[in-house]
Amino acid sequence: MTGRRRILPAVQSRFLPLVFLTKYILLLLAITFINVLGQFFIKKGVSGQELSLTSLTGIKYFLTLFLQPYVIFGFLFYAVSSILWMFVLSKVDLSLAYPILSFGYVLVLAISKYFLHEAVSLQRWVGALLICGGIVLLAGKG
């Protein structure tokens, strides 16, 4: 023997998929967080802007809106999360990956309440808990 420990095939087949999935689930949670940061920065960038359907015309208006520093940061976060998303999709089933993004709803509630000082009702928190339960069910073996 060369000094390396051999992993029994039964143990290997049982734990390697778990390690593999855990790595990608953590990456999916990071992608979700990055995406939510994008939402947060875009919200900060457009807050206080006088937006209406009639004001949505003209290149000058769009340039003014899209060149807001917060909006630029928001789209940069979106770009990073999209690149990471494509990587994860090359490794993980879409039916597993996409539901995990739903955790973003929970993060948005927390950021809305604690950083944007929005009123978040108990009903929304209960809905967020139900979403978390659904994520656990969807991410389980299946």
Contact map, one row per residue, 1 for C-alpha under 8 A:
1111000000000000000000000000000000000000000000000000000000000000000000000000000000000000000000000000000000000000000000000000000000000000000000
1111000000000000000000000000000000000000000000000000000000000000000000000000000000000000000000000000000000000000000000000000000000000000000000
1111100000000000000000000000000000000000000000000000000000000000000000000000000000000000000000000000000000000000000000000000000000000000000000
1111110000000000000000000000000000000000000000000000000000000000000000000000000000000000000000000000000000000000000000000000000000000000000000
0011111000000000000000000000000000000000000000000000000000000000000000000000000000000000000000000000000000000000000000000000000000000000000000
0001111100000000000000000000000000000000000000000000000000000000000000000000000000000000000000000000000000000000000000000000000000000000000000
0000111110110000000000000000000000000000000000000000000000000000000000000000000000000000000000000000000000000000000000000000000000000000000000
0000011111110000000000000000000000000000000000000000000000000000000000000000000000000000000000000000000000000000000000000000000000000000000000
0000001111111000000000000000000000000000000000000000000000000000000000000000000000000000000000000000000000000000000000000000000000000000000000
0000000111111100000000000000000000000000000000000000000000000000000000000000000000000000000000000000000000000000000000000000000000000000000000
0000001111111110000000000000000000000000000000000000000000000000000000000000000000000000000000000000000000000000000000000000000000000000000000
0000001111111111000000000000000000000000000000000000000000000000000000000000000000000000000000000000000000000000000000000000000000000000000000
0000000011111111100000000000000000000000000000000000000000000000000000000000000000000000000000000000000000000000000000000000000000000000000000
0000000001111111110000000000000000000000000000000000000000000000000000000000000000000000000000000000000000000000000000000000000000000000000000
0000000000111111111000000000000000000000000000000000000000000000000000000000000000000000000000000000000000000000000000000000000000000000000000
0000000000011111111100000000000000000000000000000000000000000000000000000000000000000000000000000000000000000000000000000000000000000000000000
0000000000001111111110000000000000000000000000000000000000000000000000000000000000000000000000000000000000000000000000000000000000000000000000
0000000000000111111111000000000000000000000000000000000000000000000000000000000000000000000000000000000000000000000000000000000000000000000000
0000000000000011111111100000000000000000000000000000000000000000000000000000000000000000000000000000000000000000000000000000000000000000000000
0000000000000001111111110000000000000000000000000000000000000000000000000000000000000000000000000000000000000000000000000000000000000000000000
0000000000000000111111111000000000000000000000000000000000000000000000000000000000000000000100000000000000000000000000000000000000000000000000
0000000000000000011111111100000000000000000000000000000000000000000000000000000000000000000000000000000000000000000000000000000000000000000000
0000000000000000001111111110000000000000000000000000000000000000000000000000000000000000000000000000000000000000000000000000000000000000000000
0000000000000000000111111111000000000000000000000000000000000000000000000000000000000001000100000000000000000000000000000000000000000000000000
0000000000000000000011111111100000000000000000000000000000000000000000000000000000000000000000001001000000000000000000000000000000000000000000
0000000000000000000001111111110000000000000000000000000000000000000000000000000000000000000000000000000000000000000000000000000000000000000000
0000000000000000000000111111111000000000000000000000000000000000000000000000000000000001000000000000000000000000000000000000000000000000000000
0000000000000000000000011111111100000000000000000000000000000000000000000000000000001001000000001001100000000000000000000000000000000000000000
0000000000000000000000001111111110000000000000000000000000000000000000000000000000000000000000000001101000000000000000000000000000000000000000
0000000000000000000000000111111111000000000000000000000000000000000000000000000000000000000000000000000000000000000000000000000000000000000000
0000000000000000000000000011111111100000000000000000000000000000000000000000000010011000000000000000100000000000000000000000000000000000000000
0000000000000000000000000001111111110000000000000000000000000000000000000000000010000000000000000001101100000000000000000000000000000000000000
0000000000000000000000000000111111111000000000000000000000000000000000000000000000000000000000000000000100100000000000000000000000000000000000
0000000000000000000000000000011111111100000000000000000000000000000000000000110110000000000000000000000000000000000000000000000000000000000000
0000000000000000000000000000001111111110000000000000000000000000000000000000110010000000000000000000000100000000000000000000000000000000000000
0000000000000000000000000000000111111111000000000000000000000000000000000000000000000000000000000000000100110000000000000000000000000000000000
0000000000000000000000000000000011111111100000000000000000000000000000000100100000000000000000000000000000000000000000000000000000000000000000
0000000000000000000000000000000001111111110000000000000000000000000000001111110000000000000000000000000000000000000000000000000000000000000000
0000000000000000000000000000000000111111111000000000000000000000000000000100000000000000000000000000000000000000000000000000000000000000000000
0000000000000000000000000000000000011111111100000000000000000000000000000100000000000000000000000000000000010010000000000000000000000000000000
0000000000000000000000000000000000001111111110000000000000000000000001101100000000000000000000000000000000000000000000000000000000000000000000
0000000000000000000000000000000000000111111111000000000000000000000001111110000000000000000000000000000000000000000000000000000000000000000000
0000000000000000000000000000000000000011111111100000000000000000000000100000000000000000000000000000000000000000000000000000000000000000000000
0000000000000000000000000000000000000001111111100000000000000000000001100000000000000000000000000000000000000000000000000000000000000000000000
0000000000000000000000000000000000000000111111100000000000000000100111100000000000000000000000000000000000000000000000000000000000000000000000
0000000000000000000000000000000000000000011111111000000000000000100000100000000000000000000000000000000000000000000000000000000000000000000000
0000000000000000000000000000000000000000001111111000000000000000000000000000000000000000000000000000000000000000000000000000000000000000000000
0000000000000000000000000000000000000000000001111100000000000000000000000000000000000000000000000000000000000000000000000000000000000000000000
0000000000000000000000000000000000000000000001111110000000000000000000000000000000000000000000000000000000000000000000000000000000000000000000
0000000000000000000000000000000000000000000000011111001000000000000000000000000000000000000000000000000000000000000000000000000000000000000000
0000000000000000000000000000000000000000000000001111101100000000000000000000000000000000000000000000000000000000000000000000000000000000000000
0000000000000000000000000000000000000000000000000111111100000000000000000000000000000000000000000000000000000000000000000000000000000000000000
0000000000000000000000000000000000000000000000000011111100000000000000000000000000000000000000000000000000000000000000000000000000000000000000
0000000000000000000000000000000000000000000000000001111110000000000000000000000000000000000000000000000000000000000000000000000000000000000000
0000000000000000000000000000000000000000000000000111111111001000000000000000000000000000000000000000000000000000000000000000000000000000000000
0000000000000000000000000000000000000000000000000011111111001100000000000000000000000000000000000000000000000000000000000000000000000000000000
0000000000000000000000000000000000000000000000000000011111101100000000000000000000000000000000000000000000000000000000000000000000000000000000
0000000000000000000000000000000000000000000000000000001111111100000000000000000000000000000000000000000000000000000000000000000000000000000000
0000000000000000000000000000000000000000000000000000000011111110000000000000000000000000000000000000000000000000000000000000000000000000000000
0000000000000000000000000000000000000000000000000000000001111111000000000000000000000000000000000000000000000000000000000000000000000000000000
0000000000000000000000000000000000000000000000000000001111111111100000000000000000000000000000000000000000000000000000000000000000000000000000
0000000000000000000000000000000000000000000000000000000111111111110000000000000000000000000000000000000000000000000000000000000000000000000000
0000000000000000000000000000000000000000000000000000000000111111111000000000000000000000000000000000000000000000000000000000000000000000000000
0000000000000000000000000000000000000000000000000000000000011111111100000000000000000000000000000000000000000000000000000000000000000000000000
0000000000000000000000000000000000000000000011000000000000001111111100100000000000000000000000000000000000000000000000000000000000000000000000
0000000000000000000000000000000000000000000000000000000000000111111100110000000000000000000000000000000000000000000000000000000000000000000000
0000000000000000000000000000000000000000000000000000000000000011111110110000000000000000000000000000000000000000000000000000000000000000000000
0000000000000000000000000000000000000000000010000000000000000001111111110000000000000000000000000000000000000000000000000000000000000000000000
0000000000000000000000000000000000000000000010000000000000000000001111111000000000000000000000000000000000000000000000000000000000000000000000
0000000000000000000000000000000000000000110110000000000000000000000111111100000000000000000000000000000000000000000000000000000000000000000000
0000000000000000000000000000000000000000111111000000000000000000111111111110000000000000000000000000000000000000000000000000000000000000000000
0000000000000000000000000000000000000000010000000000000000000000011111111111000000000000000000000000000000000000000000000000000000000000000000
0000000000000000000000000000000000000100110000000000000000000000000011111111100000000000000000000000000000000000000000000000000000000000000000
0000000000000000000000000000000000001111110000000000000000000000000001111111110000000000000000000000000000000000000000000000000000000000000000
0000000000000000000000000000000000000100010000000000000000000000000000111111111000000000000000000000000000000000000000000000000000000000000000
0000000000000000000000000000000000000100000000000000000000000000000000011111111100000000000000000000000000000000000000000000000000000000000000
0000000000000000000000000000000001101100000000000000000000000000000000001111111110000000000000000000000000000000000000000000000000000000000000
0000000000000000000000000000000001100100000000000000000000000000000000000111111111000000000000000000000000000000000000000000000000000000000000
0000000000000000000000000000000000000000000000000000000000000000000000000011111111100000000000000000000000000000000000000000000000000000000000
0000000000000000000000000000000001000000000000000000000000000000000000000001111111110000000000000000000000000000000000000000000000000000000000
0000000000000000000000000000001101100000000000000000000000000000000000000000111111111000000000000000000000000000000000000000000000000000000000
0000000000000000000000000000000000000000000000000000000000000000000000000000011111111100000000000000000000000000000000000000000000000000000000
0000000000000000000000000000000000000000000000000000000000000000000000000000001111111110000000000000000000000000000000000000000000000000000000
0000000000000000000000000000001000000000000000000000000000000000000000000000000111111111000000000000000000000000000000000000000000000000000000
0000000000000000000000000001001000000000000000000000000000000000000000000000000011111111100000000000000000000000000000000000000000000000000000
0000000000000000000000000000000000000000000000000000000000000000000000000000000001111111110000000000000000000000000000000000000000000000000000
0000000000000000000000000000000000000000000000000000000000000000000000000000000000111111111000000000000000000000000000000000000000000000000000
0000000000000000000000010011000000000000000000000000000000000000000000000000000000011111111100001000000000000000000000000000000000000000000000
0000000000000000000000000000000000000000000000000000000000000000000000000000000000001111111111001000000000000000000000000000000000000000000000
0000000000000000000000000000000000000000000000000000000000000000000000000000000000000111111100000000000000000000000000000000000000000000000000
0000000000000000000000000000000000000000000000000000000000000000000000000000000000000011111110000000000000000000000000000000000000000000000000
0000000000000000000010010000000000000000000000000000000000000000000000000000000000000001111111011000000000000000000000000000000000000000000000
0000000000000000000000000000000000000000000000000000000000000000000000000000000000000000101111111000000000000000000000000000000000000000000000
0000000000000000000000000000000000000000000000000000000000000000000000000000000000000000100111111100000000000000000000000000000000000000000000
0000000000000000000000000000000000000000000000000000000000000000000000000000000000000000000011111110000000000000000000000000000000000000000000
0000000000000000000000000000000000000000000000000000000000000000000000000000000000000000000111111111000000000000000000000000000000000000011000
0000000000000000000000001001000000000000000000000000000000000000000000000000000000000001100111111111100000000000000000000000000000000000000000
0000000000000000000000000000000000000000000000000000000000000000000000000000000000000000000001111111110000000000000000000000000000000000000000
0000000000000000000000000000000000000000000000000000000000000000000000000000000000000000000000111111111000000000000000000000000000000010011000
0000000000000000000000001001100100000000000000000000000000000000000000000000000000000000000000011111111000000000000000000000000000000010001000
0000000000000000000000000001101100000000000000000000000000000000000000000000000000000000000000001111111100000000000000000000000000000000000000
0000000000000000000000000000000000000000000000000000000000000000000000000000000000000000000000000111111111000000000000000000000000100010000000
0000000000000000000000000000100100000000000000000000000000000000000000000000000000000000000000000011111111100000000000000000000000110010000000
0000000000000000000000000000000110110000000000000000000000000000000000000000000000000000000000000000111111110000000000000000000000000000000000
0000000000000000000000000000000000000000000000000000000000000000000000000000000000000000000000000000011111111000000000000000000100000000000000
0000000000000000000000000000000000000000000000000000000000000000000000000000000000000000000000000000011111111100000000000000100110110000000000
0000000000000000000000000000000010010000000000000000000000000000000000000000000000000000000000000000001111111110000000000000000000000000000000
0000000000000000000000000000000000010001000000000000000000000000000000000000000000000000000000000000000111111111000000000000000000000000000000
0000000000000000000000000000000000000000000000000000000000000000000000000000000000000000000000000000000011111111100000010001100000000000000000
0000000000000000000000000000000000000000000000000000000000000000000000000000000000000000000000000000000001111111111000000000000000000000000000
0000000000000000000000000000000000000001000000000000000000000000000000000000000000000000000000000000000000111111111100000000000000000000000000
0000000000000000000000000000000000000000000000000000000000000000000000000000000000000000000000000000000000011111111111110000000000000000000000
0000000000000000000000000000000000000000000000000000000000000000000000000000000000000000000000000000000000001111111111110000000000000000000000
0000000000000000000000000000000000000000000000000000000000000000000000000000000000000000000000000000000000000111111111000000000000000000000000
0000000000000000000000000000000000000000000000000000000000000000000000000000000000000000000000000000000000000111111110000000000000000000000000
0000000000000000000000000000000000000000000000000000000000000000000000000000000000000000000000000000000000000011111111000000000000000000000000
0000000000000000000000000000000000000000000000000000000000000000000000000000000000000000000000000000000000000001111111100000000000000000000000
0000000000000000000000000000000000000000000000000000000000000000000000000000000000000000000000000000000000000001110111110000000000000000000000
0000000000000000000000000000000000000000000000000000000000000000000000000000000000000000000000000000000000000001100011111000000000000000000000
0000000000000000000000000000000000000000000000000000000000000000000000000000000000000000000000000000000000001001100001111101100000000000000000
0000000000000000000000000000000000000000000000000000000000000000000000000000000000000000000000000000000000000000000000111111100000000000000000
0000000000000000000000000000000000000000000000000000000000000000000000000000000000000000000000000000000000000000000000011111110000000000000000
0000000000000000000000000000000000000000000000000000000000000000000000000000000000000000000000000000000000000000000000001111111000000000000000
0000000000000000000000000000000000000000000000000000000000000000000000000000000000000000000000000000000000001000000000011111111100000000000000
0000000000000000000000000000000000000000000000000000000000000000000000000000000000000000000000000000000001001000000000011111111110000000000000
0000000000000000000000000000000000000000000000000000000000000000000000000000000000000000000000000000000000000000000000000111111111000000000000
0000000000000000000000000000000000000000000000000000000000000000000000000000000000000000000000000000000000000000000000000011111111100000000000
0000000000000000000000000000000000000000000000000000000000000000000000000000000000000000000000000000000011000000000000000001111111110000000000
0000000000000000000000000000000000000000000000000000000000000000000000000000000000000000000000000000000001000000000000000000111111111000000000
0000000000000000000000000000000000000000000000000000000000000000000000000000000000000000000000000000000000000000000000000000011111111100000000
0000000000000000000000000000000000000000000000000000000000000000000000000000000000000000000000000000011001000000000000000000001111111110000000
0000000000000000000000000000000000000000000000000000000000000000000000000000000000000000000000000000001001000000000000000000000111111111000000
0000000000000000000000000000000000000000000000000000000000000000000000000000000000000000000000000000000000000000000000000000000011111111100000
0000000000000000000000000000000000000000000000000000000000000000000000000000000000000000000000000000000000000000000000000000000001111111110000
0000000000000000000000000000000000000000000000000000000000000000000000000000000000000000000000000011011000000000000000000000000000111111111000
0000000000000000000000000000000000000000000000000000000000000000000000000000000000000000000000000000000000000000000000000000000000011111111100
0000000000000000000000000000000000000000000000000000000000000000000000000000000000000000000000000000000000000000000000000000000000001111111100
0000000000000000000000000000000000000000000000000000000000000000000000000000000000000000000000010010000000000000000000000000000000000111111101
0000000000000000000000000000000000000000000000000000000000000000000000000000000000000000000000010011000000000000000000000000000000000011111110
0000000000000000000000000000000000000000000000000000000000000000000000000000000000000000000000000000000000000000000000000000000000000001111111
0000000000000000000000000000000000000000000000000000000000000000000000000000000000000000000000000000000000000000000000000000000000000000001111
0000000000000000000000000000000000000000000000000000000000000000000000000000000000000000000000000000000000000000000000000000000000000000010111
